[in-house]
Amino acid sequence: MAEDSDLEKTEQPSQRKLDQAKEKGQVARSHELSTFSILLAGGATLWFMGASLNAQMVRLLHDGLTISQDLVFKPELLIPHLYELSSEMLIIFAPVLLTLLLAALLSPLLLNGWLFSPEALMPQFSRMNPVSGIARMFSAHALVELGKALGKAVVVGGVATWVIWQHRDDVLQLASLSISAAISQMGYLVGGSFLAIVGAMLLIVAVDVPFQLYDHNKKLMMTKEEVRQESKETDGNPEVKGRIRSMQREAARRRMMAAIPTADVVVTNPTHYSVALKYSENGMRAPTVVAKGSNLIAQRIREIAVENHVPILEAPPLARALHKHTEIGESIPEALYTAVAEVLAYVYQLKRYQTEGGARPAQPGNLPVPAELDPAAGVTS
């Protein structure tokens, strides 16, 4: 049952999947919203230019139906005359056409904006498979689109039929009116019908836009297994990351162990902690920690120190303070300068004793380690 639930698309699409879908040209689109925007823009333009368009159409109709003597006896002038009338018609309706073009270009901004996807332009030969085509024709999505088309036809057709029926007497009276009055009356009827149809389209848009958003989101829903796999791809496989961290720690440990033979002294707890210190007057502001560790690592540090004849000093408070408050490659805290200076002085005296003889130096005791730096002192740092 758990495996079945992991294969069900119950998770919301991640931002990465949304971005990938957008790169493929897969975004929520509403053709009804674009159609409504174009109709609204065209209707608004006709509303503001109604009087001017009416006057120019009357003039153009008068010029078109007027045949001069030259046109009667010179048929070759008919084509230029027709061209002139067509040009004037185009100029008259240019603002309307330009408005419709801008509405078509700007309408995508209302939902997900403009999108250019080269991948969407690539040919998909799988769509040429007749079996897949038949399956798409009878799919749930196709049935929904068919229902939308029927619903749109019913709503728009019903509104148009109602408008025509309400103004049937006005339509029949057009034949008895003068040309100018008929054109004006026809403009009024068309405008009213147009507004009613646009209102019906607004209802369709109010239903279609939420449906398109829901349908697009549903198509991109993810299974729990897909979410886990994507998390591994983006954040990295936890097992691989753990392995990398383990290898990094091992490499750092090898470098640390390789630096122990260069240390001047190893300060121990004596068994729990070991810290290797190095100091050089050339280039070092203060003694530096080259290795540190606890328990087994501390034991290994002592073993390497013995093998390479590095002095070992048992100083529990200092070892605890150095292990707690320093990192490998860092200088010791200023508060421990005095204590470490005594240790290094002892080491230098011990080396002189080993090479020149004389009295063996005494190991330093009661090193001045501040209580706030010693974890065993019961004071948190």
C-alpha positions, 0 to 999 in steps of 0.5 A: 500500500505504501508503494502505491501511495508513493506512485500517486500524484498527490504532491504539488509541483515544485518550482523546478518542475514548473520552470522545466514545463515553462521551458517546454512551452507548457503553461496555463493558457486560456483562449477564451481570455484572449478572445474576450480581450480582443473583442473588448478592445475592438468594441471599445474602439468602435464605441469611441470611433462610432460617429466618425466611422458612421460618417466615413462609411456613409461617404464611402458607400455614396462614392462607391455607388456613384458611377461617373460618366468617365467610368461608364465610357472608360472601363479601364478606370474601374480598377484604379477606382476600386483600388482607391475605395479599398485604400480608403476603407483600409485607412478608415478601419486601420485604428480598429485593426491596429487595436485588435493586433495590439490586443492579440499581442498583449492578451498573453500578459494577462496569464503567464505573460509572453513565452518563447520556447524553441523546444515547443517548436521542435517537431514531435513525431509521436503526435503523428501516431494515429493510435495516440491521436485516436486516444487523445480524441477520446481522452478526458481532456478532449471531452472537457474541451468538447463540453467547453465548446458546446457550453460556449456555443450555447451561451453565446448563441443563446445571447445572440438569439435573445438579442436578435429576437428582442430587436426583430422589429428594428431589423425589419424596419432597416429596409424602409429607412434611408441609407444614412439612417439605416447605417446608424440604426444597424450600428446601434443594433450591432453595438448592442448585440456586441455588448451582450456577446462580450458579457456572455464571453466574460462569464465564459472567461470567469469559468475557463481561467480558473479551470485552465490554472487547475488543469495545468497544475493537475498535469504537473502534480508529482508523486512522492517518489518524484519529490524525493528524486528531485530533492536528491538531484537538487540537494545531492544524494544524502549517501553520496554527500555523506561519503564525500564528507567522510572522504574529506574528513579522512583527507584532513586527518591524514594531512593532520597526522602528516604535520605531527612530526613537524610539531615542537610539542604535544600537550596531552590530558594525558589520555583523552586529549592531545594537541600538537603545537608548533612555533617558529619565530619566522612568520608566526605571530603565536604558536599554532595548532597543527593537530588535535584529537580526542580518545583514539585520535589522541592516542594516535597523535601520541604514537606518531609523536613518540615515533618522531621524537616529538616531546610529549607533556602532560598538562590536563588543563592546558590540553583541555583548553587548547582542544576546546578553543582552537582549531587546526591551523589557528593560533592559540588564544592570547589568554594561553600565551603565558602557559604555552610559553612555559611549555615551549621554554621547557621543550627548548631546555629539554632539547638542550639537555638531550644534545649538551647534557647537564641537569634535566629540566623539570616539567612545568606544573600549575600552568596559568590556564584561565578557569573560563577556558578549561571545560573541566572547571565547570565554567562555560565559554 
